[in-house]
């Protein structure tokens, strides 16, 4: 028996019967670029960063978000190749959700660095790894997601998964701050209290305070420390949620157009469990209709009775499913056959 599905939660994986080898190749190419740039950037980070501890780069959200997207894309590369060879749907809902979460995280990395952190630096884009981590990888990851991996619709509750990396990192950073674990700054070559200025709770504004920018600069802090860390965390969390909801909306819109589905129209369609038998029963019923049109008497034989029973069994197997489960062409053929069958039955009754 076919199971009823919920339109809001139904996964919309692309139809494997309509595979496009060129699209597949470009998708793999984009993901390979991301993995390659990550390997090159992380290598340069360790070679020229001057880190005294091997885990120093791993204490930054920038590095963690880049590792996240690189690992996810590497998994996608392997599964896409297997999927192309075996002609089986391997990439499921969970992995697509993970890809969305990783892409939002790397997007935040790029935006926060380019539009917030870089303003307080003399040479913010002086190394290849900096450009790779904060510009190239985030841009390619966003393009890759919306061009090749917009294959399912997400519910609003997905935002909880999107916020999880940020919340986890904030907890980790707070623990490090209050246990006197210091972060290494590759620009100043010094150990600092916090990885980012807005997470430095020792600044003049502290957690909840508001001070003048000049007071912060006099004490060696950036003028952006004029507001407390709590308010910065609130702003960034709201921004991440906004980006997350925006991505969810765009992905749902792309998937909706690709599958010719409207969220407002949730009328269930029908799908047969045994389409071949259904067509055979329709053909047999059509023969009966021809006999009626020529006014030839129809004798109910044992064969016809069996056909009638098989037809009723098939109708019992029909259950409503989400409109995305079958293509428009298949559904049109089905409804056409169904309407003809009903018409013939009505003529028989008359």
C-alpha positions as CSV (number, residue, x, y, z in Angstrom):
1,X,0.0,0.0,0.0
2,X,1.1,3.5,-0.8
3,X,1.6,5.8,2.2
4,X,0.0,9.2,2.6
5,X,2.6,12.0,2.6
6,X,2.6,15.6,3.9
7,X,3.1,18.2,1.2
8,X,4.9,20.5,3.6
9,X,7.5,17.9,4.5
10,X,7.7,15.8,1.4
11,X,11.2,15.6,-0.1
12,X,11.5,16.7,-3.6
13,X,14.5,14.9,-5.0
14,X,15.0,15.4,-8.7
15,X,13.6,12.8,-11.1
16,X,16.3,10.3,-11.9
17,X,14.6,9.6,-15.2
18,X,15.4,13.1,-16.3
19,X,19.1,13.1,-15.5
20,X,21.3,15.7,-17.2
21,X,24.9,14.6,-17.5
22,X,26.2,18.1,-18.2
23,X,24.4,19.4,-15.1
24,X,25.9,16.5,-13.1
25,X,29.4,17.3,-14.3
26,X,29.1,21.0,-13.4
27,X,27.7,20.2,-10.0
28,X,30.7,17.9,-9.3
29,X,33.1,20.6,-10.7
30,X,31.7,23.2,-8.3
31,X,32.1,20.9,-5.3
32,X,35.6,19.9,-6.3
33,X,36.6,23.6,-6.5
34,X,35.3,24.1,-2.9
35,X,37.2,21.1,-1.6
36,X,40.4,22.1,-3.5
37,X,40.3,25.7,-2.3
38,X,39.8,24.5,1.3
39,X,42.8,22.2,1.1
40,X,45.0,25.0,-0.4
41,X,43.8,27.6,2.1
42,X,44.1,25.4,5.2
43,X,47.6,24.3,4.1
44,X,48.7,27.9,3.7
45,X,47.1,28.8,7.1
46,X,49.3,26.2,8.9
47,X,52.4,27.0,6.8
48,X,52.5,30.8,7.1
49,X,50.3,31.4,10.1
50,X,53.0,30.9,12.7
51,X,50.7,28.9,15.0
52,X,52.4,27.4,18.1
53,X,49.6,24.9,18.7
54,X,48.1,22.7,16.0
55,X,44.6,23.3,17.1
56,X,44.8,27.2,17.1
57,X,43.1,27.6,13.6
58,X,40.4,25.1,14.6
59,X,39.3,27.5,17.4
60,X,37.9,30.0,14.9
61,X,34.4,29.8,13.5
62,X,35.9,30.6,10.1
63,X,38.0,27.5,10.0
64,X,35.2,25.3,11.4
65,X,32.6,26.5,8.9
66,X,35.0,25.9,6.0
67,X,35.8,22.4,7.2
68,X,32.0,21.8,7.5
69,X,31.2,22.8,3.9
70,X,34.2,21.0,2.5
71,X,33.4,17.7,4.2
72,X,29.7,18.0,3.2
73,X,30.7,18.6,-0.5
74,X,33.2,15.8,-0.4
75,X,30.4,13.5,0.7
76,X,28.1,14.9,-2.0
77,X,30.8,14.2,-4.7
78,X,31.0,10.5,-3.7
79,X,27.3,10.0,-3.4
80,X,26.5,11.8,-6.6
81,X,28.9,9.6,-8.6
82,X,27.4,6.5,-7.0
83,X,23.9,7.8,-7.7
84,X,24.8,8.4,-11.3
85,X,26.3,4.9,-11.7
86,X,23.6,2.9,-9.9
87,X,20.7,5.0,-11.0
88,X,19.4,5.0,-7.4
89,X,18.4,7.9,-5.2
90,X,21.0,8.0,-2.4
91,X,21.1,11.6,-1.3
92,X,18.2,11.9,1.2
93,X,16.5,14.7,3.2
94,X,19.0,14.6,6.1
95,X,22.1,15.2,3.9
96,X,20.3,18.1,1.9
97,X,19.4,19.7,5.3
98,X,23.1,19.4,6.3
99,X,24.1,21.0,3.1
100,X,21.8,24.0,3.8
101,X,23.1,24.4,7.3
102,X,26.7,24.3,6.1
103,X,26.0,26.8,3.4
104,X,24.4,29.3,5.8
105,X,27.3,28.9,8.2
106,X,29.9,29.6,5.4
107,X,27.7,32.5,4.2
108,X,27.8,34.1,7.7
109,X,31.6,33.6,7.8
110,X,32.0,35.5,4.5
111,X,29.6,38.3,5.3
112,X,30.8,39.0,8.9
113,X,34.4,39.1,7.8
114,X,33.9,41.2,4.8
115,X,31.5,43.8,6.2
116,X,32.3,43.8,10.0
117,X,35.8,42.4,10.9
118,X,37.7,43.7,7.9
119,X,37.1,47.3,8.8
120,X,39.3,47.1,11.8
121,X,42.2,45.5,9.9
122,X,45.0,47.2,7.9
123,X,45.3,44.4,5.3
124,X,42.2,42.2,5.6
125,X,42.8,40.4,2.3
126,X,46.5,40.0,2.2
127,X,46.8,36.2,2.0
128,X,45.4,33.6,-0.3
129,X,43.9,31.6,2.6
130,X,42.0,34.7,3.8
131,X,40.4,35.2,0.3
132,X,39.7,31.5,0.0
133,X,38.0,31.1,3.4
134,X,36.0,34.4,3.3
135,X,35.2,35.1,-0.3
136,X,35.8,32.3,-2.8
137,X,34.5,29.3,-0.9
138,X,31.4,31.1,0.4
139,X,30.4,32.4,-3.0
140,X,30.9,29.1,-4.8
141,X,29.0,27.3,-2.0
142,X,26.0,29.6,-2.3
143,X,25.9,29.2,-6.1
144,X,26.3,25.5,-5.8
145,X,23.4,25.2,-3.3
146,X,20.8,27.2,-5.3
147,X,21.9,25.9,-8.7
148,X,22.4,22.2,-8.2
149,X,21.1,21.2,-4.7
150,X,17.8,22.9,-4.5
151,X,16.0,19.6,-4.6
152,X,13.7,19.6,-1.6
153,X,11.4,21.9,0.3
154,X,12.2,22.8,3.9
155,X,9.9,23.6,6.8
156,X,10.4,26.6,9.0
157,X,11.6,24.4,11.8
158,X,14.8,23.8,9.8
159,X,16.0,27.1,11.3
160,X,16.8,25.3,14.5
161,X,19.4,23.2,12.7
162,X,20.7,26.3,11.0
163,X,21.2,28.1,14.3
164,X,22.9,25.0,15.9
165,X,26.5,25.7,14.7
166,X,26.4,29.3,15.9
167,X,25.0,28.4,19.3
168,X,27.5,25.5,19.7
169,X,30.4,27.8,18.9
170,X,29.2,30.5,21.3
171,X,29.0,28.0,24.1
172,X,32.5,26.8,23.2
173,X,33.9,30.4,23.1
174,X,32.4,31.3,26.5
175,X,33.9,28.2,28.1
176,X,37.3,29.1,26.6
177,X,37.0,32.7,27.8
178,X,36.2,31.9,31.4
179,X,38.7,29.0,31.6
180,X,41.5,31.4,30.4
181,X,42.0,29.5,27.1
182,X,43.5,32.0,24.7
183,X,43.1,32.4,21.0
184,X,46.1,33.0,18.6
185,X,45.8,36.0,16.3
186,X,47.7,35.3,13.1
187,X,47.7,39.0,12.2
188,X,49.3,40.3,15.4
189,X,51.1,37.0,16.2
190,X,49.8,37.3,19.8
191,X,47.4,35.4,22.1
192,X,44.1,37.2,22.6
193,X,41.1,36.9,24.9
194,X,38.5,36.2,22.2
195,X,38.5,35.2,18.5
196,X,36.4,38.1,17.5
197,X,36.0,41.6,19.1
198,X,32.3,41.2,19.7
199,X,32.9,38.1,21.9
200,X,35.5,39.9,24.1
201,X,33.6,40.2,27.4
202,X,36.5,42.0,29.0
203,X,36.0,45.1,26.8
204,X,34.8,48.4,28.5
205,X,31.2,47.6,27.5
206,X,31.3,44.1,28.9
207,X,28.3,41.9,28.4
208,X,25.4,44.4,28.5
209,X,27.0,47.9,28.6
210,X,27.1,50.9,26.2
211,X,30.2,53.1,26.1
212,X,31.6,55.7,23.7
213,X,33.8,54.5,20.9
214,X,36.6,56.8,22.0
215,X,36.7,55.2,25.4
216,X,37.2,51.8,23.7
217,X,40.0,53.0,21.4
218,X,41.8,54.6,24.3
219,X,41.9,51.3,26.1
220,X,43.1,49.4,23.1
221,X,39.8,48.1,21.8
222,X,38.0,48.7,18.6
223,X,35.3,51.4,18.5
224,X,32.8,48.6,17.7
225,X,33.2,47.4,21.3
226,X,31.1,50.3,22.3
227,X,28.1,48.0,22.8
228,X,28.2,44.9,25.0
229,X,28.8,41.4,23.7
230,X,25.2,40.3,24.5
231,X,23.8,42.8,22.0
232,X,26.3,41.7,19.4
233,X,25.3,38.1,19.9
234,X,21.7,39.1,19.6
235,X,22.3,40.9,16.4
236,X,24.3,38.1,14.8
237,X,21.8,35.5,15.9
238,X,19.0,37.5,14.4
239,X,21.0,37.9,11.2
240,X,21.8,34.2,10.9
241,X,18.1,33.5,11.4
242,X,17.2,36.0,8.7
243,X,19.7,34.5,6.3
244,X,18.4,31.0,7.1
245,X,14.7,31.9,6.5
246,X,15.7,33.7,3.3
247,X,17.5,30.6,2.0
248,X,14.6,28.4,3.0
249,X,12.2,30.6,1.1
250,X,14.3,30.7,-2.0
251,X,15.0,27.0,-2.0
252,X,11.2,26.3,-1.6
253,X,10.5,28.7,-4.4
254,X,13.0,27.1,-6.7
255,X,11.7,23.6,-5.9
256,X,8.1,24.7,-6.3
257,X,8.7,26.0,-9.8
258,X,10.9,23.0,-10.7
259,X,8.1,20.5,-9.7
260,X,5.2,22.7,-10.8
261,X,3.7,22.7,-7.3
262,X,1.9,25.4,-5.4
263,X,1.9,25.4,-1.6
264,X,-1.7,26.7,-1.5
265,X,-3.0,23.8,-3.6
266,X,-2.8,20.8,-1.4
267,X,-5.4,18.7,-3.1
268,X,-4.4,15.0,-3.1
269,X,-3.8,13.2,-6.3
270,X,-4.0,9.5,-7.0
271,X,-1.5,7.0,-8.0
272,X,-2.0,3.3,-8.8
273,X,-0.1,0.6,-7.2
274,X,-0.3,-1.5,-10.3
275,X,-0.4,0.8,-13.4
276,X,0.0,-2.1,-15.9
277,X,-3.0,-4.0,-14.5
278,X,-5.0,-0.8,-14.5
279,X,-4.3,-0.1,-18.1
280,X,-5.3,-3.7,-19.0
281,X,-8.5,-3.4,-17.1
282,X,-9.2,-0.1,-18.9
283,X,-8.6,-1.6,-22.3
284,X,-11.0,-4.5,-21.4
285,X,-13.6,-2.0,-20.3
286,X,-13.1,-0.1,-23.6
287,X,-14.0,-3.3,-25.5
288,X,-17.2,-3.5,-23.6
289,X,-18.0,0.1,-24.5
290,X,-17.5,-0.7,-28.2
291,X,-19.9,-3.6,-27.9
292,X,-22.5,-1.2,-26.3
293,X,-22.1,1.3,-29.1
294,X,-22.9,-1.3,-31.8
295,X,-25.9,-2.5,-29.7
296,X,-24.4,-6.0,-29.4
297,X,-25.6,-7.9,-26.3
298,X,-22.9,-8.4,-23.7
299,X,-22.8,-11.7,-22.0
300,X,-21.2,-11.7,-18.6
301,X,-18.7,-14.5,-18.8
302,X,-16.5,-15.8,-16.0
303,X,-13.5,-13.9,-17.5
304,X,-15.4,-10.6,-17.3
305,X,-16.4,-11.3,-13.7
306,X,-12.7,-11.9,-12.9
307,X,-11.7,-8.7,-14.7
308,X,-14.4,-6.8,-12.7
309,X,-13.0,-8.2,-9.4
310,X,-9.4,-7.3,-10.4
311,X,-10.6,-3.8,-11.3
312,X,-12.2,-3.3,-7.9
313,X,-9.1,-4.6,-6.1
314,X,-6.9,-2.1,-8.0
315,X,-9.3,0.7,-7.0
316,X,-8.9,-0.3,-3.4
317,X,-5.2,0.1,-3.7
318,X,-5.5,3.7,-4.8
319,X,-4.5,6.1,-2.1
320,X,-3.9,9.9,-2.2
321,X,-0.3,11.1,-2.2
322,X,1.6,14.3,-2.6
323,X,1.5,15.9,-6.0
324,X,5.3,15.8,-6.3
325,X,5.2,11.9,-6.2
326,X,4.3,11.7,-9.9
327,X,5.1,13.9,-12.8
328,X,2.5,16.1,-14.5
329,X,2.6,14.0,-17.7
330,X,2.0,10.7,-15.8
331,X,-0.8,12.3,-13.8
332,X,-2.6,13.6,-16.9
333,X,-2.4,10.2,-18.6
334,X,-3.8,8.6,-15.4
335,X,-6.7,11.1,-15.0
336,X,-7.6,10.8,-18.7
337,X,-7.8,7.0,-18.4
338,X,-9.7,7.3,-15.1
339,X,-12.3,9.6,-16.6
340,X,-12.8,7.4,-19.6
341,X,-13.3,4.4,-17.3
342,X,-15.9,6.2,-15.3
343,X,-17.7,7.3,-18.4
344,X,-17.8,3.7,-19.8
345,X,-19.1,2.4,-16.5
346,X,-21.9,5.0,-16.5
347,X,-22.8,3.9,-20.1
348,X,-22.8,0.3,-18.9
349,X,-25.2,1.1,-16.1
350,X,-27.6,2.8,-18.5
